[in-house]
Amino acid sequence: MPITVTLLEDALRALAIEGEWERYLKIQARFRTYSARNALLIARQCPGATHVAGYRTWQSLGRQVMKGSRAIKIVAPIKHEDGNVGFRTVSVFDLSQTAGAALPATPQLLVGEDQAGIFDALVAVAKSQGFVASRGDLPDGINGLCSHLARTITISATLPARHQAKTLAHELGHALLHGEVGVTRAIAEFEAESVAYLVCHAFGIESASYTFGYIMQWAGGPTQALEAILTSGERIRTAAEVIVDAAQHHLDRSISQQVA
């Protein structure tokens, strides 16, 4: 099955032309990274919170805190004139408590079942490449893990079935492309997720809702991403083609066995 990176290149160029990429980066920079203490306070007061910011920050982003919303109380450092540092309570609000201009898409897990059996087909691809792929327990925030030393690929069992398939395609990208030292983490993640996007597209799984946000986080901007495609395009295409062809062979064989 022929694979090209034109699809990915066109999508990324569209993001740049529409200004969505720049807007995404600017807005993400407005959200602070909170301490473990504040993260716990946020979780206790607003389980499921995703984006938290102050009242005026939300206004600057074109959103308004909805009437009746209960503020989330966290602590913020304050420096006194004598040089000592103290703490004060401040109020923030979650995205779900606001209304207004839509924020650029952040990586969203793919939901739904893997009815076509893509995951199992990709497990077979991993085996053909000398890797044992399986579902397992991984720390929070880690969807998949590829170990070239152990020749294993582990996919978080807590992910939705469709996202498990996408993540396995991503980790197969690492397996095929990143067995040797020399590629930076940013380039490796860009290449692996690009491979996953092309593989998913070949099998009718739309992963843009996750892929483009993920790529944005690693590439740093549209110019860098398009330059990366020029540099890595052939590597991405070749890896995706190997995976798709092998997975399709497995699927075709499974169908033949069922018919027989």
C-alpha positions in Angstrom: 0.0 0.0 0.0 1.7 3.3 -1.1 2.2 5.8 1.7 3.1 9.5 1.3 3.8 12.3 3.8 1.9 14.8 1.6 -1.2 14.4 3.7 0.6 15.3 6.9 2.5 18.1 5.3 -0.6 19.7 3.9 -2.4 19.5 7.3 0.5 21.1 9.1 0.8 23.8 6.5 -2.9 24.6 6.9 -2.4 25.0 10.6 0.3 27.5 10.0 -1.6 29.5 7.3 -4.7 29.6 9.5 -2.7 30.9 12.4 -4.0 28.1 14.6 -0.5 26.9 15.5 0.7 30.3 16.7 -2.5 30.8 18.7 -2.2 27.4 20.3 1.4 28.1 21.5 0.4 31.5 22.8 -2.5 30.2 24.7 -0.7 27.2 26.2 1.9 29.6 27.5 -0.8 31.4 29.5 -1.5 28.3 31.6 0.8 27.9 34.5 2.3 24.6 35.7 1.1 24.2 39.2 3.0 22.6 42.1 2.0 19.2 43.4 0.3 20.9 46.4 -1.8 23.1 44.2 -2.5 20.3 41.8 -4.0 18.4 44.8 -6.1 21.4 45.8 -7.4 21.7 42.3 -8.3 18.0 42.1 -10.1 18.1 45.4 -12.2 21.1 44.5 -12.8 20.4 40.8 -12.2 16.8 39.8 -11.6 16.5 36.1 -10.2 20.1 35.8 -8.2 20.5 32.6 -7.2 24.1 32.1 -7.1 26.4 35.2 -6.5 30.1 35.1 -7.4 33.3 36.9 -10.4 35.5 36.2 -8.5 38.1 34.2 -6.5 35.5 32.3 -9.7 33.9 31.0 -11.0 37.4 30.0 -7.8 38.0 28.0 -8.4 34.7 26.2 -11.9 35.8 25.1 -13.7 33.7 27.7 -15.8 34.8 30.7 -16.3 33.0 34.0 -19.9 31.9 34.2 -22.1 33.4 36.8 -22.4 31.3 39.9 -19.1 29.4 39.3 -17.3 28.5 42.5 -13.7 29.6 42.6 -11.0 27.0 43.0 -8.7 28.2 45.9 -5.0 27.6 45.5 -1.9 29.2 47.1 0.5 31.6 45.5 3.9 32.9 46.7 4.2 36.5 47.7 7.5 38.4 48.3 7.5 40.9 51.2 9.5 44.1 51.2 11.9 42.6 53.7 12.8 39.8 51.3 10.9 37.1 53.0 8.5 34.9 51.0 5.0 34.1 52.2 1.9 32.6 50.7 -1.6 33.9 49.9 -4.8 32.3 48.7 -5.8 33.1 45.1 -8.9 32.1 43.1 -8.7 30.3 39.7 -11.4 28.8 37.5 -11.4 25.7 35.2 -12.2 25.8 31.5 -15.5 24.1 32.2 -16.5 27.1 34.3 -16.1 29.5 31.5 -17.8 30.4 28.2 -16.7 32.2 25.1 -14.1 31.8 22.3 -13.0 28.3 21.7 -9.5 27.3 22.6 -7.3 25.6 20.1 -7.5 21.8 20.3 -5.1 20.1 22.7 -4.3 16.4 22.3 -7.5 14.4 22.8 -7.5 10.7 23.3 -9.2 8.8 20.5 -12.3 7.1 21.8 -14.2 4.1 20.4 -13.7 0.5 19.8 -11.0 -1.1 17.5 -13.6 -3.1 15.5 -11.2 -3.8 12.6 -8.7 -5.4 14.9 -5.9 -3.0 14.1 -4.2 -3.4 17.5 -3.8 -7.2 17.0 -2.5 -6.7 13.5 0.1 -4.2 14.9 1.0 -6.7 17.6 1.8 -9.1 14.7 3.9 -6.4 13.0 5.8 -5.9 16.2 6.6 -9.6 16.4 7.8 -9.6 12.8 10.3 -6.8 13.8 11.5 -8.8 16.8 9.4 -7.0 19.5 6.9 -8.4 21.9 3.9 -5.9 22.1 1.3 -6.2 24.9 -1.0 -4.2 27.1 0.1 -3.4 30.6 0.3 -1.0 33.5 2.2 2.2 32.9 2.6 5.3 35.1 -0.1 8.1 34.7 0.7 10.2 31.6 2.6 7.5 29.8 0.5 5.9 27.0 3.2 3.6 25.6 6.8 2.5 26.0 9.2 1.0 23.6 12.4 -0.7 24.9 15.0 -1.6 22.3 17.1 -3.2 25.0 14.3 -5.6 26.1 12.7 -5.7 22.7 9.3 -5.0 24.2 6.5 -2.5 23.6 4.0 -1.8 26.3 0.7 0.0 25.8 -1.3 1.3 28.7 -4.3 -0.9 29.3 -6.3 2.0 30.6 -6.5 3.7 27.2 -9.6 3.5 24.9 -9.2 0.6 22.4 -8.8 2.9 19.4 -6.2 5.0 21.2 -4.3 1.8 22.1 -4.0 1.0 18.4 -2.8 4.6 17.6 -0.2 4.4 20.4 1.0 1.0 19.3 1.6 2.5 15.8 3.5 5.3 17.5 5.7 2.9 19.5 6.3 0.9 16.3 7.6 4.1 14.8 10.1 4.3 17.6 10.9 0.6 17.2 11.7 1.0 13.5 13.4 4.4 13.6 15.1 5.0 16.9 17.2 2.0 17.8 20.4 4.0 17.7 21.5 7.0 19.6 21.7 10.3 17.7 18.1 11.5 17.3 16.9 14.2 19.7 13.8 13.4 21.8 11.8 16.1 19.9 12.6 14.7 16.5 12.0 11.1 17.7 8.5 12.0 19.0 7.7 14.0 15.9 8.7 11.1 13.7 6.9 8.5 15.7 3.7 10.4 15.9 3.9 11.2 12.2 4.2 7.5 11.5 1.2 6.8 13.7 -0.9 9.4 11.9 -0.1 7.9 8.5 -0.7 4.3 9.7 -4.0 5.3 11.3 -5.1 7.2 8.2 -4.4 4.1 6.1 -6.8 2.1 8.2 -9.5 4.7 8.5 -8.7 5.9 12.0 -8.8 9.7 12.2 -6.1 10.7 14.7 -5.8 14.4 14.0 -7.5 15.4 17.3 -4.5 13.9 19.1 -1.7 14.0 16.6 -1.5 17.6 15.7 -1.7 18.9 19.3 1.1 16.3 20.2 3.2 17.4 17.2 2.8 21.1 18.2 4.1 20.4 21.6 7.3 18.8 20.2 8.0 20.8 17.1 7.8 24.3 18.5 6.2 25.9 15.4 5.0 25.4 11.9 8.4 26.3 10.3 10.2 23.8 12.4 7.6 21.1 11.7 7.7 21.6 7.9 11.5 21.6 8.0 11.4 18.4 10.0 9.2 16.8 7.4 11.7 17.7 4.7 14.5 16.1 6.8 12.5 13.1 8.1 9.9 12.6 5.4 11.5 9.6 3.8 12.2 7.9 7.1 8.6 8.5 8.2 7.1 7.3 4.9 9.3 4.2 4.8 8.4 3.2 8.4 4.7 3.8 7.9 4.7 1.8 4.7 6.4 -1.2 6.4 3.9 -1.1 9.2 0.8 -0.7 7.0 1.9 -3.4 4.5 2.6 -5.9 7.3 -0.6 -5.1 9.2 -2.7 -5.4 6.1 -1.1 -8.8 5.3 -2.1 -10.0 8.8 -5.6 -8.6 8.4 -6.0 -10.2 5.0 -4.8 -13.6 6.3 -7.2 -13.4 9.3 -10.1 -12.8 6.9 -9.1 -15.7 4.7 -8.9 -18.0 7.7 -12.4 -16.9 8.9 -13.8 -17.5 5.4 -12.2 -20.9 5.2 
